[in-house]
Amino acid sequence: MHCLCPLRNTLCSQLPTSTYRMLLQAKTTPVTVLRRDLTAKIKNQKLNQNIRRVDRRNAAYLLRHTTWKDLVELYEIAKPFRKWIFLGTSFMVVSSGIFLIIPRILGKLIDQFDNNTKRSEEEITMRIAKFFKDQPMALVGLLAVGALATAAKVYCLQIAGVNIVGSLRKAVYSSIIRQDMTFFDKNMVGEIGSRHAADTVIVGYSVSSSLRAGVRAVLVGVGSVGMMLMTSLELSTVSFLTAPIVIGIFKMFGRVQQQCTWQLQEVAADVNQTAIERMANMKTVRMLSAEQQSIDEYCKKGELVLDISKTEALAKGSLIGSFQFTGYSAFSSILFYGSHLINTGHITYGELSSFCLYAVLAAASLSNISGFYNEVMKGLGASSRLLELKNSQPVMNLTTGIRKTDVQEAIRFENVSFAYAGRKKTLEDISFSIPRGKITAVIGPSGSGKSSIASLMLRLYDPADGRITVDGVDLREINATAWRHAIGTVGQEPVLFTCSIRENILMGAENPESISQFQLEEAAQLANALDFIQGFENGFETMVGEHGCKLSGGQKQRIAMARALISKPKIMILDEATSALDATSDYLIRMTLDSLLKNHNLTVLVIAHRLATMQQADQVVFVNRGRIEGQGTFDEMMKVQNSIVEQEARRRGIPMNEQMSRVNTPTAYGTSLKF
Ligand SMILES: Nc1ncnc2c1ncn2[C@@H]1O[C@H](COP(=O)(O)OP(=O)(O)OP(=O)(O)O)[C@@H](O)[C@H]1O
């Protein structure tokens, strides 16, 4: 206990007054109190309240501890690069061996120059020392070989590390991209992205640098301890007396530091998510004048990072300080006791010098091992999360099933019910058909479930009850990838990717390489986009900016339409696809669709808000609160007294006859029905 007093005083001076008082009054050991205090600090309420965590009940992407299975899996990922690992380890053995033998030889060299020392010429190291005494350049050569082996080791292990992390990153990204939509509903995309990026960097660092330094530290540590024992048993005993203290200190502060690291990873991911989201939606932030609010939110979370970092820094500082204190105490004892052993003739000057060098090597290795342990723990934690993502199996298999790329009769919703994860039912027992070669318009108030019907038809989700069939075949048995390729889709808010117009349009093609310039221009022409694309200086190579921010809403929608048409789909889903277009462009696209319908037997599901769209449709399905409340032709729907269509038209004071006569002219397409 006495030996801990200086340590206690040093540490107490760095702690908050309350903790200091606790330590002074404590009946328990200061070590226990300090650990309890630090652990409580990082678990405090503020932290838990402020981190926007992944919803643990629903999330598929959880923080968990590493298992043996993870280690085996990491080994499997590393296996293809075992050649590099083997080479690197071999170079490491060579370099560590050389640098381990050097202190012994140097010690013996000292004894070679000391005329008072009795020399045993039989000993191999003495003979080597004699050789180096005669050939000093050979010693330089040996050191150069050691340095070359170190360089080769770093190179090989670095290459292995980069490859392993690259494979892991690819596997995880492929898995994320293949997840069901439910996965993305449950998890925050920004957080997954940030974790994916941060975790791979941590694993990369662990695998390349930490593992290399750690293995070397273990090799050198074990080697130096062995050499210390060989050099002097008495001095070794004195040195090893400090071992329990070092282990105790490491256990105490190391654990706190590790907990802080975990917490920091969580908070940092959350801070990143907030920053990325705000920066990606800068226009909205400006419009809402939410700059200060965004900065405040960011700073509040940043403070949390600071809080935890302070605790981590305290633990780290205490760890290093304590190591330094014990290290210097042990070293002084070695020198004192060593001098005594020289005086009594038990060891030589050379042996004391070698022993001191080995003790320094052993201490440095111990310190590296502790760092290595922390880094590897961090890396394992990060890799377990990545492996969880990698192994997360989507319920929906994208590539198996019957290949269906067209409809012969009809797509049928048969008593379909559906709910998003954690929500009440969005659709309840709906049944209707979408006949081949016809336009089916789905109408209804906002939030009634229209887009959800489109999502189910695309098989982004599967129904909870009932089924959707294509010519009698359950959609669950159909190859999802082929089916989606057969459908041209233009969503409510067309999403463009940060690349050129050409790349955006080709994104819709099954085999982009096979698409000619003529086909590209044809699709753009059909979508009424060719003129404005050719008007740009770089034509199809024009970069659209992040999420298409360099284009107008209507231009984005027309490119999205060209993307939907590039594969000449037999089925189309238009979710208010023309809402951002002016009346003329809207009219032209409708005419295009009309001609496509006539010439190619297109089967269309359109989510309609405009009277013109409904009038163009062969049948109109009215959805309200997730149920179908009416279906028929447009005329039939208009005839139904008090139907939503009729009510709305009346509310706007639009005379029925006039409206019906105008709907097929460009000007009429500006008229929209908002529910
Ligand atoms: N990914 C989702 N996760 C959870 N709930 C969702 C999700 N998408 C939609 N919802 C909910 O499902 C309901 C139906 O939404 P949907 O988008 O199908 O309505 P909509 O009729 O297309 O509305 P609008 O006309 O406003 O686009 C809404 O209550 C909505 O909040």
PDBQT file of the ligand as one rigid body, heavy atoms in Angstrom, charges set to zero:
ROOT
HETATM    1  N1  LIG A 701     -40.235   4.021 -44.702  1.00  0.00    +0.000 N 
HETATM    2  C1  LIG A 701     -41.294   4.229 -43.915  1.00  0.00    +0.000 A 
HETATM    3  N2  LIG A 701     -41.249   3.826 -42.623  1.00  0.00    +0.000 NA
HETATM    4  C2  LIG A 701     -42.303   4.001 -41.815  1.00  0.00    +0.000 A 
HETATM    5  N3  LIG A 701     -43.454   4.557 -42.216  1.00  0.00    +0.000 NA
HETATM    6  C3  LIG A 701     -43.571   4.978 -43.481  1.00  0.00    +0.000 A 
HETATM    7  C4  LIG A 701     -42.487   4.835 -44.397  1.00  0.00    +0.000 A 
HETATM    8  N4  LIG A 701     -42.872   5.341 -45.588  1.00  0.00    +0.000 NA
HETATM    9  C5  LIG A 701     -44.133   5.777 -45.415  1.00  0.00    +0.000 A 
HETATM   10  N5  LIG A 701     -44.559   5.564 -44.166  1.00  0.00    +0.000 N 
HETATM   11  C6  LIG A 701     -45.886   5.866 -43.603  1.00  0.00    +0.000 C 
HETATM   12  O1  LIG A 701     -46.842   5.118 -44.352  1.00  0.00    +0.000 OA
HETATM   13  C7  LIG A 701     -48.007   5.887 -44.580  1.00  0.00    +0.000 C 
HETATM   14  C8  LIG A 701     -48.318   5.904 -46.078  1.00  0.00    +0.000 C 
HETATM   15  O2  LIG A 701     -47.246   6.576 -46.734  1.00  0.00    +0.000 OA
HETATM   16  P1  LIG A 701     -47.197   6.739 -48.323  1.00  0.00    +0.000 P 
HETATM   17  O3  LIG A 701     -45.918   7.386 -48.666  1.00  0.00    +0.000 OA
HETATM   18  O4  LIG A 701     -47.506   5.415 -48.936  1.00  0.00    +0.000 OA
HETATM   19  O5  LIG A 701     -48.423   7.732 -48.559  1.00  0.00    +0.000 OA
HETATM   20  P2  LIG A 701     -48.845   8.501 -49.888  1.00  0.00    +0.000 P 
HETATM   21  O6  LIG A 701     -50.298   8.243 -50.066  1.00  0.00    +0.000 OA
HETATM   22  O7  LIG A 701     -47.969   8.155 -51.018  1.00  0.00    +0.000 OA
HETATM   23  O8  LIG A 701     -48.621  10.005 -49.426  1.00  0.00    +0.000 OA
HETATM   24  P3  LIG A 701     -48.235  11.303 -50.306  1.00  0.00    +0.000 P 
HETATM   25  O9  LIG A 701     -49.338  11.523 -51.285  1.00  0.00    +0.000 OA
HETATM   26  O10 LIG A 701     -48.181  12.373 -49.291  1.00  0.00    +0.000 OA
HETATM   27  O11 LIG A 701     -46.948  11.012 -50.952  1.00  0.00    +0.000 OA
HETATM   28  C9  LIG A 701     -47.762   7.242 -43.982  1.00  0.00    +0.000 C 
HETATM   29  O12 LIG A 701     -48.427   7.297 -42.752  1.00  0.00    +0.000 OA
HETATM   30  C10 LIG A 701     -46.262   7.312 -43.786  1.00  0.00    +0.000 C 
HETATM   31  O13 LIG A 701     -45.963   8.029 -42.629  1.00  0.00    +0.000 OA
ENDROOT
TORSDOF 0
